[in-house]
Structure formats: structure tokens, C-alpha cells
């Protein structure tokens, strides 16, 4: 990641978490490309639903409908 501090700041603002918590979370993130799993979609759907409830997102997003799992060959 080119700028982990800036990424953590954006994450903190969007998630409404303290910056030190956001840094800890973003440092644990995956560093290499891999296929999008069903668990990834479920986790992101939880975040999207919360963001919609908190009025961060103006409309509800169905993550599975925009996830491209078929890009990766097995």
C-alpha cells in the first residue's frame, strides 16, 4: 500500500472509528490479490448495511450483485 496512514484516516472517517483502531484494522488487511470469497461478500454486506442504516450510503447496496467472483480462474 502506497500510503497506509492516509488509508487509515479515510477508513476512520468512514467507519467512525478512532484513528488508532483504524490503523490496527487496516494493517491487518490482505496485501495480495486473491479471489473474492462468499465470506468476503457477507462481511462487506454487513458494512454496507450498517453504512446505509447510518445514512452514509444514500441507497442500500446488494454487494453480491456487484462482486465479480468469476474474474479469477481456479
mmCIF file of the N, C-alpha and C atoms, coordinates in Angstrom:
data_MODEL
# 
_entry.id   MODEL 
# 
loop_
_atom_site.group_PDB 
_atom_site.id 
_atom_site.type_symbol 
_atom_site.label_atom_id 
_atom_site.label_alt_id 
_atom_site.label_comp_id 
_atom_site.label_asym_id 
_atom_site.label_entity_id 
_atom_site.label_seq_id 
_atom_site.pdbx_PDB_ins_code 
_atom_site.Cartn_x 
_atom_site.Cartn_y 
_atom_site.Cartn_z 
_atom_site.occupancy 
_atom_site.B_iso_or_equiv 
_atom_site.pdbx_formal_charge 
_atom_site.auth_seq_id 
_atom_site.auth_comp_id 
_atom_site.auth_asym_id 
_atom_site.auth_atom_id 
_atom_site.pdbx_PDB_model_num 
ATOM 1   N N  . UNK A 1 1  ? 0.857   -1.169  0.000   1.00 0.00 ? 1  UNK A N  1 
ATOM 2   C CA . UNK A 1 1  ? 0.000   0.000   0.000   1.00 0.00 ? 1  UNK A CA 1 
ATOM 3   C C  . UNK A 1 1  ? 0.904   1.233   0.000   1.00 0.00 ? 1  UNK A C  1 
ATOM 4   N N  . UNK A 1 2  ? 0.617   2.150   -0.895  1.00 0.00 ? 2  UNK A N  1 
ATOM 5   C CA . UNK A 1 2  ? 1.467   3.324   -1.065  1.00 0.00 ? 2  UNK A CA 1 
ATOM 6   C C  . UNK A 1 2  ? 1.405   4.292   0.120   1.00 0.00 ? 2  UNK A C  1 
ATOM 7   N N  . UNK A 1 3  ? 0.226   4.462   0.716   1.00 0.00 ? 3  UNK A N  1 
ATOM 8   C CA . UNK A 1 3  ? 0.098   5.436   1.800   1.00 0.00 ? 3  UNK A CA 1 
ATOM 9   C C  . UNK A 1 3  ? -0.830  4.886   2.892   1.00 0.00 ? 3  UNK A C  1 
ATOM 10  N N  . UNK A 1 4  ? -0.299  4.028   3.751   1.00 0.00 ? 4  UNK A N  1 
ATOM 11  C CA . UNK A 1 4  ? -1.146  3.392   4.767   1.00 0.00 ? 4  UNK A CA 1 
ATOM 12  C C  . UNK A 1 4  ? -1.747  4.369   5.776   1.00 0.00 ? 4  UNK A C  1 
ATOM 13  N N  . UNK A 1 5  ? -1.049  5.460   6.079   1.00 0.00 ? 5  UNK A N  1 
ATOM 14  C CA . UNK A 1 5  ? -1.601  6.423   7.037   1.00 0.00 ? 5  UNK A CA 1 
ATOM 15  C C  . UNK A 1 5  ? -2.824  7.142   6.475   1.00 0.00 ? 5  UNK A C  1 
ATOM 16  N N  . UNK A 1 6  ? -2.748  7.528   5.206   1.00 0.00 ? 6  UNK A N  1 
ATOM 17  C CA . UNK A 1 6  ? -3.893  8.189   4.575   1.00 0.00 ? 6  UNK A CA 1 
ATOM 18  C C  . UNK A 1 6  ? -5.067  7.222   4.468   1.00 0.00 ? 6  UNK A C  1 
ATOM 19  N N  . UNK A 1 7  ? -4.770  5.969   4.138   1.00 0.00 ? 7  UNK A N  1 
ATOM 20  C CA . UNK A 1 7  ? -5.830  4.961   4.044   1.00 0.00 ? 7  UNK A CA 1 
ATOM 21  C C  . UNK A 1 7  ? -6.516  4.788   5.397   1.00 0.00 ? 7  UNK A C  1 
ATOM 22  N N  . UNK A 1 8  ? -5.733  4.719   6.459   1.00 0.00 ? 8  UNK A N  1 
ATOM 23  C CA . UNK A 1 8  ? -6.301  4.566   7.806   1.00 0.00 ? 8  UNK A CA 1 
ATOM 24  C C  . UNK A 1 8  ? -7.143  5.779   8.188   1.00 0.00 ? 8  UNK A C  1 
ATOM 25  N N  . UNK A 1 9  ? -6.735  6.966   7.779   1.00 0.00 ? 9  UNK A N  1 
ATOM 26  C CA . UNK A 1 9  ? -7.513  8.169   8.079   1.00 0.00 ? 9  UNK A CA 1 
ATOM 27  C C  . UNK A 1 9  ? -8.863  8.141   7.378   1.00 0.00 ? 9  UNK A C  1 
ATOM 28  N N  . UNK A 1 10 ? -8.879  7.745   6.120   1.00 0.00 ? 10 UNK A N  1 
ATOM 29  C CA . UNK A 1 10 ? -10.144 7.639   5.383   1.00 0.00 ? 10 UNK A CA 1 
ATOM 30  C C  . UNK A 1 10 ? -11.026 6.566   6.024   1.00 0.00 ? 10 UNK A C  1 
ATOM 31  N N  . UNK A 1 11 ? -10.422 5.427   6.361   1.00 0.00 ? 11 UNK A N  1 
ATOM 32  C CA . UNK A 1 11 ? -11.169 4.350   6.994   1.00 0.00 ? 11 UNK A CA 1 
ATOM 33  C C  . UNK A 1 11 ? -11.778 4.816   8.313   1.00 0.00 ? 11 UNK A C  1 
ATOM 34  N N  . UNK A 1 12 ? -11.011 5.568   9.094   1.00 0.00 ? 12 UNK A N  1 
ATOM 35  C CA . UNK A 1 12 ? -11.501 6.081   10.377  1.00 0.00 ? 12 UNK A CA 1 
ATOM 36  C C  . UNK A 1 12 ? -12.697 7.002   10.171  1.00 0.00 ? 12 UNK A C  1 
ATOM 37  N N  . UNK A 1 13 ? -12.601 7.852   9.182   1.00 0.00 ? 13 UNK A N  1 
ATOM 38  C CA . UNK A 1 13 ? -13.696 8.790   8.927   1.00 0.00 ? 13 UNK A CA 1 
ATOM 39  C C  . UNK A 1 13 ? -14.967 8.048   8.481   1.00 0.00 ? 13 UNK A C  1 
ATOM 40  N N  . UNK A 1 14 ? -14.811 7.109   7.555   1.00 0.00 ? 14 UNK A N  1 
ATOM 41  C CA . UNK A 1 14 ? -15.981 6.390   7.035   1.00 0.00 ? 14 UNK A CA 1 
ATOM 42  C C  . UNK A 1 14 ? -16.591 5.436   8.058   1.00 0.00 ? 14 UNK A C  1 
ATOM 43  N N  . UNK A 1 15 ? -15.744 4.822   8.864   1.00 0.00 ? 15 UNK A N  1 
ATOM 44  C CA . UNK A 1 15 ? -16.252 3.843   9.833   1.00 0.00 ? 15 UNK A CA 1 
ATOM 45  C C  . UNK A 1 15 ? -16.608 4.463   11.182  1.00 0.00 ? 15 UNK A C  1 
ATOM 46  N N  . UNK A 1 16 ? -16.191 5.734   11.349  1.00 0.00 ? 16 UNK A N  1 
ATOM 47  C CA . UNK A 1 16 ? -16.408 6.444   12.609  1.00 0.00 ? 16 UNK A CA 1 
ATOM 48  C C  . UNK A 1 16 ? -15.698 5.773   13.780  1.00 0.00 ? 16 UNK A C  1 
ATOM 49  N N  . UNK A 1 17 ? -14.564 5.164   13.473  1.00 0.00 ? 17 UNK A N  1 
ATOM 50  C CA . UNK A 1 17 ? -13.739 4.536   14.496  1.00 0.00 ? 17 UNK A CA 1 
ATOM 51  C C  . UNK A 1 17 ? -12.567 5.458   14.817  1.00 0.00 ? 17 UNK A C  1 
ATOM 52  N N  . UNK A 1 18 ? -11.976 5.319   16.002  1.00 0.00 ? 18 UNK A N  1 
ATOM 53  C CA . UNK A 1 18 ? -10.783 6.105   16.320  1.00 0.00 ? 18 UNK A CA 1 
ATOM 54  C C  . UNK A 1 18 ? -9.646  5.762   15.350  1.00 0.00 ? 18 UNK A C  1 
ATOM 55  N N  . UNK A 1 19 ? -8.775  6.730   15.103  1.00 0.00 ? 19 UNK A N  1 
ATOM 56  C CA . UNK A 1 19 ? -7.688  6.535   14.154  1.00 0.00 ? 19 UNK A CA 1 
ATOM 57  C C  . UNK A 1 19 ? -6.788  5.368   14.549  1.00 0.00 ? 19 UNK A C  1 
ATOM 58  N N  . UNK A 1 20 ? -6.466  5.226   15.826  1.00 0.00 ? 20 UNK A N  1 
ATOM 59  C CA . UNK A 1 20 ? -5.578  4.116   16.220  1.00 0.00 ? 20 UNK A CA 1 
ATOM 60  C C  . UNK A 1 20 ? -6.235  2.762   15.957  1.00 0.00 ? 20 UNK A C  1 
ATOM 61  N N  . UNK A 1 21 ? -7.543  2.663   16.134  1.00 0.00 ? 21 UNK A N  1 
ATOM 62  C CA . UNK A 1 21 ? -8.268  1.428   15.822  1.00 0.00 ? 21 UNK A CA 1 
ATOM 63  C C  . UNK A 1 21 ? -8.256  1.183   14.321  1.00 0.00 ? 21 UNK A C  1 
ATOM 64  N N  . UNK A 1 22 ? -8.486  2.222   13.554  1.00 0.00 ? 22 UNK A N  1 
ATOM 65  C CA . UNK A 1 22 ? -8.480  2.097   12.091  1.00 0.00 ? 22 UNK A CA 1 
ATOM 66  C C  . UNK A 1 22 ? -7.119  1.676   11.570  1.00 0.00 ? 22 UNK A C  1 
ATOM 67  N N  . UNK A 1 23 ? -6.060  2.209   12.154  1.00 0.00 ? 23 UNK A N  1 
ATOM 68  C CA . UNK A 1 23 ? -4.705  1.802   11.740  1.00 0.00 ? 23 UNK A CA 1 
ATOM 69  C C  . UNK A 1 23 ? -4.490  0.322   12.020  1.00 0.00 ? 23 UNK A C  1 
ATOM 70  N N  . UNK A 1 24 ? -4.933  -0.126  13.169  1.00 0.00 ? 24 UNK A N  1 
ATOM 71  C CA . UNK A 1 24 ? -4.780  -1.536  13.526  1.00 0.00 ? 24 UNK A CA 1 
ATOM 72  C C  . UNK A 1 24 ? -5.537  -2.431  12.548  1.00 0.00 ? 24 UNK A C  1 
ATOM 73  N N  . UNK A 1 25 ? -6.742  -2.040  12.220  1.00 0.00 ? 25 UNK A N  1 
ATOM 74  C CA . UNK A 1 25 ? -7.568  -2.830  11.294  1.00 0.00 ? 25 UNK A CA 1 
ATOM 75  C C  . UNK A 1 25 ? -6.967  -2.837  9.900   1.00 0.00 ? 25 UNK A C  1 
ATOM 76  N N  . UNK A 1 26 ? -6.599  -1.671  9.391   1.00 0.00 ? 26 UNK A N  1 
ATOM 77  C CA . UNK A 1 26 ? -6.093  -1.603  8.013   1.00 0.00 ? 26 UNK A CA 1 
ATOM 78  C C  . UNK A 1 26 ? -4.727  -2.261  7.870   1.00 0.00 ? 26 UNK A C  1 
ATOM 79  N N  . UNK A 1 27 ? -3.946  -2.319  8.926   1.00 0.00 ? 27 UNK A N  1 
ATOM 80  C CA . UNK A 1 27 ? -2.654  -3.006  8.857   1.00 0.00 ? 27 UNK A CA 1 
ATOM 81  C C  . UNK A 1 27 ? -2.824  -4.516  8.767   1.00 0.00 ? 27 UNK A C  1 
ATOM 82  N N  . UNK A 1 28 ? -3.954  -5.023  9.234   1.00 0.00 ? 28 UNK A N  1 
ATOM 83  C CA . UNK A 1 28 ? -4.206  -6.468  9.194   1.00 0.00 ? 28 UNK A CA 1 
ATOM 84  C C  . UNK A 1 28 ? -4.775  -6.928  7.859   1.00 0.00 ? 28 UNK A C  1 
ATOM 85  N N  . UNK A 1 29 ? -5.123  -5.992  6.996   1.00 0.00 ? 29 UNK A N  1 
ATOM 86  C CA . UNK A 1 29 ? -5.754  -6.333  5.722   1.00 0.00 ? 29 UNK A CA 1 
ATOM 87  C C  . UNK A 1 29 ? -4.853  -7.147  4.814   1.00 0.00 ? 29 UNK A C  1 
ATOM 88  N N  . UNK A 1 30 ? -5.473  -7.851  3.890   1.00 0.00 ? 30 UNK A N  1 
ATOM 89  C CA . UNK A 1 30 ? -4.736  -8.666  2.919   1.00 0.00 ? 30 UNK A CA 1 
ATOM 90  C C  . UNK A 1 30 ? -3.848  -7.777  2.054   1.00 0.00 ? 30 UNK A C  1 
ATOM 91  N N  . UNK A 1 31 ? -2.659  -8.240  1.785   1.00 0.00 ? 31 UNK A N  1 
ATOM 92  C CA . UNK A 1 31 ? -1.692  -7.478  0.996   1.00 0.00 ? 31 UNK A CA 1 
ATOM 93  C C  . UNK A 1 31 ? -1.508  -8.025  -0.416  1.00 0.00 ? 31 UNK A C  1 
ATOM 94  N N  . UNK A 1 32 ? -2.157  -9.124  -0.723  1.00 0.00 ? 32 UNK A N  1 
ATOM 95  C CA . UNK A 1 32 ? -2.014  -9.691  -2.060  1.00 0.00 ? 32 UNK A CA 1 
ATOM 96  C C  . UNK A 1 32 ? -3.384  -9.950  -2.671  1.00 0.00 ? 32 UNK A C  1 
ATOM 97  N N  . UNK A 1 33 ? -3.410  -10.027 -3.971  1.00 0.00 ? 33 UNK A N  1 
ATOM 98  C CA . UNK A 1 33 ? -4.675  -10.266 -4.672  1.00 0.00 ? 33 UNK A CA 1 
ATOM 99  C C  . UNK A 1 33 ? -5.103  -11.713 -4.508  1.00 0.00 ? 33 UNK A C  1 
ATOM 100 N N  . UNK A 1 34 ? -6.399  -11.903 -4.402  1.00 0.00 ? 34 UNK A N  1 
ATOM 101 C CA . UNK A 1 34 ? -6.975  -13.239 -4.303  1.00 0.00 ? 34 UNK A CA 1 
ATOM 102 C C  . UNK A 1 34 ? -8.427  -13.149 -4.735  1.00 0.00 ? 34 UNK A C  1 
ATOM 103 N N  . UNK A 1 35 ? -9.043  -14.282 -5.022  1.00 0.00 ? 35 UNK A N  1 
ATOM 104 C CA . UNK A 1 35 ? -10.463 -14.254 -5.400  1.00 0.00 ? 35 UNK A CA 1 
ATOM 105 C C  . UNK A 1 35 ? -11.342 -13.731 -4.265  1.00 0.00 ? 35 UNK A C  1 
ATOM 106 N N  . UNK A 1 36 ? -12.457 -13.148 -4.620  1.00 0.00 ? 36 UNK A N  1 
ATOM 107 C CA . UNK A 1 36 ? -13.443 -12.686 -3.645  1.00 0.00 ? 36 UNK A CA 1 
ATOM 108 C C  . UNK A 1 36 ? -14.244 -13.908 -3.187  1.00 0.00 ? 36 UNK A C  1 
ATOM 109 N N  . UNK A 1 37 ? -14.275 -14.135 -1.887  1.00 0.00 ? 37 UNK A N  1 
ATOM 110 C CA . UNK A 1 37 ? -14.978 -15.305 -1.347  1.00 0.00 ? 37 UNK A CA 1 
ATOM 111 C C  . UNK A 1 37 ? -16.389 -14.926 -0.899  1.00 0.00 ? 37 UNK A C  1 
ATOM 112 N N  . UNK A 1 38 ? -17.189 -15.945 -0.640  1.00 0.00 ? 38 UNK A N  1 
ATOM 113 C CA . UNK A 1 38 ? -18.523 -15.707 -0.092  1.00 0.00 ? 38 UNK A CA 1 
ATOM 114 C C  . UNK A 1 38 ? -18.434 -15.031 1.271   1.00 0.00 ? 38 UNK A C  1 
ATOM 115 N N  . UNK A 1 39 ? -17.415 -15.391 2.061   1.00 0.00 ? 39 UNK A N  1 
ATOM 116 C CA . UNK A 1 39 ? -17.218 -14.735 3.360   1.00 0.00 ? 39 UNK A CA 1 
ATOM 117 C C  . UNK A 1 39 ? -16.906 -13.252 3.188   1.00 0.00 ? 39 UNK A C  1 
ATOM 118 N N  . UNK A 1 40 ? -16.112 -12.910 2.168   1.00 0.00 ? 40 UNK A N  1 
ATOM 119 C CA . UNK A 1 40 ? -15.824 -11.504 1.879   1.00 0.00 ? 40 UNK A CA 1 
ATOM 120 C C  . UNK A 1 40 ? -17.104 -10.745 1.574   1.00 0.00 ? 40 UNK A C  1 
ATOM 121 N N  . UNK A 1 41 ? -17.945 -11.340 0.765   1.00 0.00 ? 41 UNK A N  1 
ATOM 122 C CA . UNK A 1 41 ? -19.197 -10.691 0.370   1.00 0.00 ? 41 UNK A CA 1 
ATOM 123 C C  . UNK A 1 41 ? -20.103 -10.499 1.579   1.00 0.00 ? 41 UNK A C  1 
ATOM 124 N N  . UNK A 1 42 ? -20.214 -11.525 2.414   1.00 0.00 ? 42 UNK A N  1 
ATOM 125 C CA . UNK A 1 42 ? -21.037 -11.404 3.627   1.00 0.00 ? 42 UNK A CA 1 
ATOM 126 C C  . UNK A 1 42 ? -20.511 -10.291 4.537   1.00 0.00 ? 42 UNK A C  1 
ATOM 127 N N  . UNK A 1 43 ? -19.200 -10.248 4.732   1.00 0.00 ? 43 UNK A N  1 
ATOM 128 C CA . UNK A 1 43 ? -18.618 -9.227  5.605   1.00 0.00 ? 43 UNK A CA 1 
ATOM 129 C C  . UNK A 1 43 ? -18.854 -7.828  5.040   1.00 0.00 ? 43 UNK A C  1 
ATOM 130 N N  . UNK A 1 44 ? -18.649 -7.672  3.749   1.00 0.00 ? 44 UNK A N  1 
ATOM 131 C CA . UNK A 1 44 ? -18.851 -6.366  3.137   1.00 0.00 ? 44 UNK A CA 1 
ATOM 132 C C  . UNK A 1 44 ? -20.327 -5.982  3.126   1.00 0.00 ? 44 UNK A C  1 
ATOM 133 N N  . UNK A 1 45 ? -21.224 -6.965  3.010   1.00 0.00 ? 45 UNK A N  1 
ATOM 134 C CA . UNK A 1 45 ? -22.652 -6.673  3.063   1.00 0.00 ? 45 UNK A CA 1 
ATOM 135 C C  . UNK A 1 45 ? -23.026 -6.121  4.433   1.00 0.00 ? 45 UNK A C  1 
ATOM 136 N N  . UNK A 1 46 ? -22.422 -6.664  5.483   1.00 0.00 ? 46 UNK A N  1 
ATOM 137 C CA . UNK A 1 46 ? -22.666 -6.154  6.831   1.00 0.00 ? 46 UNK A CA 1 
ATOM 138 C C  . UNK A 1 46 ? -22.251 -4.689  6.935   1.00 0.00 ? 46 UNK A C  1 
ATOM 139 N N  . UNK A 1 47 ? -21.081 -4.368  6.391   1.00 0.00 ? 47 UNK A N  1 
ATOM 140 C CA . UNK A 1 47 ? -20.601 -2.981  6.401   1.00 0.00 ? 47 UNK A CA 1 
ATOM 141 C C  . UNK A 1 47 ? -21.526 -2.093  5.570   1.00 0.00 ? 47 UNK A C  1 
ATOM 142 N N  . UNK A 1 48 ? -21.926 -2.571  4.404   1.00 0.00 ? 48 UNK A N  1 
ATOM 143 C CA . UNK A 1 48 ? -22.810 -1.789  3.532   1.00 0.00 ? 48 UNK A CA 1 
ATOM 144 C C  . UNK A 1 48 ? -24.160 -1.546  4.204   1.00 0.00 ? 48 UNK A C  1 
ATOM 145 N N  . UNK A 1 49 ? -24.709 -2.563  4.838   1.00 0.00 ? 49 UNK A N  1 
ATOM 146 C CA . UNK A 1 49 ? -25.997 -2.406  5.525   1.00 0.00 ? 49 UNK A CA 1 
ATOM 147 C C  . UNK A 1 49 ? -25.888 -1.397  6.665   1.00 0.00 ? 49 UNK A C  1 
ATOM 148 N N  . UNK A 1 50 ? -24.804 -1.478  7.421   1.00 0.00 ? 50 UNK A N  1 
ATOM 149 C CA . UNK A 1 50 ? -24.599 -0.529  8.524   1.00 0.00 ? 50 UNK A CA 1 
ATOM 150 C C  . UNK A 1 50 ? -24.426 0.893   7.982   1.00 0.00 ? 50 UNK A C  1 
ATOM 151 N N  . UNK A 1 51 ? -23.690 1.015   6.893   1.00 0.00 ? 51 UNK A N  1 
ATOM 152 C CA . UNK A 1 51 ? -23.478 2.333   6.287   1.00 0.00 ? 51 UNK A CA 1 
ATOM 153 C C  . UNK A 1 51 ? -24.786 2.923   5.772   1.00 0.00 ? 51 UNK A C  1 
ATOM 154 N N  . UNK A 1 52 ? -25.659 2.085   5.271   1.00 0.00 ? 52 UNK A N  1 
ATOM 155 C CA . UNK A 1 52 ? -26.979 2.552   4.830   1.00 0.00 ? 52 UNK A CA 1 
ATOM 156 C C  . UNK A 1 52 ? -27.829 2.969   6.036   1.00 0.00 ? 52 UNK A C  1 
ATOM 157 N N  . UNK A 1 53 ? -27.821 2.159   7.093   1.00 0.00 ? 53 UNK A N  1 
ATOM 158 C CA . UNK A 1 53 ? -28.582 2.492   8.303   1.00 0.00 ? 53 UNK A CA 1 
ATOM 159 C C  . UNK A 1 53 ? -28.101 3.800   8.926   1.00 0.00 ? 53 UNK A C  1 
ATOM 160 N N  . UNK A 1 54 ? -26.793 4.025   8.862   1.00 0.00 ? 54 UNK A N  1 
ATOM 161 C CA . UNK A 1 54 ? -26.206 5.244   9.438   1.00 0.00 ? 54 UNK A CA 1 
ATOM 162 C C  . UNK A 1 54 ? -26.258 6.427   8.469   1.00 0.00 ? 54 UNK A C  1 
ATOM 163 N N  . UNK A 1 55 ? -26.907 6.228   7.346   1.00 0.00 ? 55 UNK A N  1 
ATOM 164 C CA . UNK A 1 55 ? -27.090 7.257   6.312   1.00 0.00 ? 55 UNK A CA 1 
ATOM 165 C C  . UNK A 1 55 ? -25.772 7.752   5.712   1.00 0.00 ? 55 UNK A C  1 
ATOM 166 N N  . UNK A 1 56 ? -24.771 6.869   5.696   1.00 0.00 ? 56 UNK A N  1 
ATOM 167 C CA . UNK A 1 56 ? -23.529 7.162   4.981   1.00 0.00 ? 56 UNK A CA 1 
ATOM 168 C C  . UNK A 1 56 ? -23.752 6.892   3.498   1.00 0.00 ? 56 UNK A C  1 
ATOM 169 N N  . UNK A 1 57 ? -24.442 5.797   3.207   1.00 0.00 ? 57 UNK A N  1 
ATOM 170 C CA . UNK A 1 57 ? -24.836 5.473   1.826   1.00 0.00 ? 57 UNK A CA 1 
ATOM 171 C C  . UNK A 1 57 ? -26.281 5.904   1.606   1.00 0.00 ? 57 UNK A C  1 
ATOM 172 N N  . UNK A 1 58 ? -26.571 6.557   0.485   1.00 0.00 ? 58 UNK A N  1 
ATOM 173 C CA . UNK A 1 58 ? -27.933 7.040   0.254   1.00 0.00 ? 58 UNK A CA 1 
ATOM 174 C C  . UNK A 1 58 ? -28.927 5.942   -0.132  1.00 0.00 ? 58 UNK A C  1 
ATOM 175 N N  . UNK A 1 59 ? -28.427 4.826   -0.651  1.00 0.00 ? 59 UNK A N  1 
ATOM 176 C CA . UNK A 1 59 ? -29.294 3.705   -1.026  1.00 0.00 ? 59 UNK A CA 1 
ATOM 177 C C  . UNK A 1 59 ? -28.642 2.407   -0.549  1.00 0.00 ? 59 UNK A C  1 
ATOM 178 N N  . UNK A 1 60 ? -29.469 1.386   -0.385  1.00 0.00 ? 60 UNK A N  1 
ATOM 179 C CA . UNK A 1 60 ? -28.945 0.093   0.042   1.00 0.00 ? 60 UNK A CA 1 
ATOM 180 C C  . UNK A 1 60 ? -28.234 -0.566  -1.142  1.00 0.00 ? 60 UNK A C  1 
ATOM 181 N N  . UNK A 1 61 ? -27.109 -1.165  -0.864  1.00 0.00 ? 61 UNK A N  1 
ATOM 182 C CA . UNK A 1 61 ? -26.321 -1.844  -1.891  1.00 0.00 ? 61 UNK A CA 1 
ATOM 183 C C  . UNK A 1 61 ? -26.384 -3.341  -1.648  1.00 0.00 ? 61 UNK A C  1 
ATOM 184 N N  . UNK A 1 62 ? -26.633 -4.089  -2.696  1.00 0.00 ? 62 UNK A N  1 
ATOM 185 C CA . UNK A 1 62 ? -26.581 -5.546  -2.653  1.00 0.00 ? 62 UNK A CA 1 
ATOM 186 C C  . UNK A 1 62 ? -25.190 -5.938  -3.161  1.00 0.00 ? 62 UNK A C  1 
ATOM 187 N N  . UNK A 1 63 ? -24.284 -6.210  -2.241  1.00 0.00 ? 63 UNK A N  1 
ATOM 188 C CA . UNK A 1 63 ? -22.880 -6.429  -2.580  1.00 0.00 ? 63 UNK A CA 1 
ATOM 189 C C  . UNK A 1 63 ? -22.708 -7.574  -3.568  1.00 0.00 ? 63 UNK A C  1 
ATOM 190 N N  . UNK A 1 64 ? -23.409 -8.670  -3.367  1.00 0.00 ? 64 UNK A N  1 
ATOM 191 C CA . UNK A 1 64 ? -23.250 -9.825  -4.265  1.00 0.00 ? 64 UNK A CA 1 
ATOM 192 C C  . UNK A 1 64 ? -23.535 -9.452  -5.722  1.00 0.00 ? 64 UNK A C  1 
ATOM 193 N N  . UNK A 1 65 ? -24.447 -8.519  -5.937  1.00 0.00 ? 65 UNK A N  1 
ATOM 194 C CA . UNK A 1 65 ? -24.807 -8.156  -7.315  1.00 0.00 ? 65 UNK A CA 1 
ATOM 195 C C  . UNK A 1 65 ? -23.702 -7.378  -8.034  1.00 0.00 ? 65 UNK A C  1 
ATOM 196 N N  . UNK A 1 66 ? -22.760 -6.810  -7.266  1.00 0.00 ? 66 UNK A N  1 
ATOM 197 C CA . UNK A 1 66 ? -21.676 -6.052  -7.897  1.00 0.00 ? 66 UNK A CA 1 
ATOM 198 C C  . UNK A 1 66 ? -20.315 -6.723  -7.735  1.00 0.00 ? 66 UNK A C  1 
ATOM 199 N N  . UNK A 1 67 ? -20.254 -7.814  -6.992  1.00 0.00 ? 67 UNK A N  1 
ATOM 200 C CA . UNK A 1 67 ? -18.995 -8.544  -6.812  1.00 0.00 ? 67 UNK A CA 1 
ATOM 201 C C  . UNK A 1 67 ? -18.750 -9.418  -8.036  1.00 0.00 ? 67 UNK A C  1 
ATOM 202 N N  . UNK A 1 68 ? -17.534 -9.420  -8.519  1.00 0.00 ? 68 UNK A N  1 
ATOM 203 C CA . UNK A 1 68 ? -17.163 -10.196 -9.703  1.00 0.00 ? 68 UNK A CA 1 
ATOM 204 C C  . UNK A 1 68 ? -16.319 -11.395 -9.286  1.00 0.00 ? 68 UNK A C  1 
ATOM 205 N N  . UNK A 1 69 ? -16.985 -12.436 -8.850  1.00 0.00 ? 69 UNK A N  1 
ATOM 206 C CA . UNK A 1 69 ? -16.264 -13.645 -8.407  1.00 0.00 ? 69 UNK A CA 1 
ATOM 207 C C  . UNK A 1 69 ? -15.755 -14.444 -9.587  1.00 0.00 ? 69 UNK A C  1 
ATOM 208 N N  . UNK A 1 70 ? -16.309 -14.262 -10.757 1.00 0.00 ? 70 UNK A N  1 
ATOM 209 C CA . UNK A 1 70 ? -15.941 -15.076 -11.908 1.00 0.00 ? 70 UNK A CA 1 
ATOM 210 C C  . UNK A 1 70 ? -14.670 -14.600 -12.609 1.00 0.00 ? 70 UNK A C  1 
ATOM 211 N N  . UNK A 1 71 ? -14.078 -13.512 -12.172 1.00 0.00 ? 71 UNK A N  1 
ATOM 212 C CA . UNK A 1 71 ? -12.863 -12.991 -12.808 1.00 0.00 ? 71 UNK A CA 1 
ATOM 213 C C  . UNK A 1 71 ? -11.697 -13.953 -12.625 1.00 0.00 ? 71 UNK A C  1 
ATOM 214 N N  . UNK A 1 72 ? -11.624 -14.580 -11.482 1.00 0.00 ? 72 UNK A N  1 
ATOM 215 C CA . UNK A 1 72 ? -10.497 -15.465 -11.161 1.00 0.00 ? 72 UNK A CA 1 
ATOM 216 C C  . UNK A 1 72 ? -10.746 -16.862 -11.682 1.00 0.00 ? 72 UNK A C  1 
ATOM 217 N N  . UNK A 1 73 ? -9.722  -17.452 -12.263 1.00 0.00 ? 73 UNK A N  1 
ATOM 218 C CA . UNK A 1 73 ? -9.812  -18.857 -12.670 1.00 0.00 ? 73 UNK A CA 1 
ATOM 219 C C  . UNK A 1 73 ? -9.257  -19.707 -11.554 1.00 0.00 ? 73 UNK A C  1 
ATOM 220 N N  . UNK A 1 74 ? -9.780  -20.878 -11.412 1.00 0.00 ? 74 UNK A N  1 
ATOM 221 C CA . UNK A 1 74 ? -9.336  -21.760 -10.334 1.00 0.00 ? 74 UNK A CA 1 
ATOM 222 C C  . UNK A 1 74 ? -8.367  -22.792 -10.846 1.00 0.00 ? 74 UNK A C  1 
# 
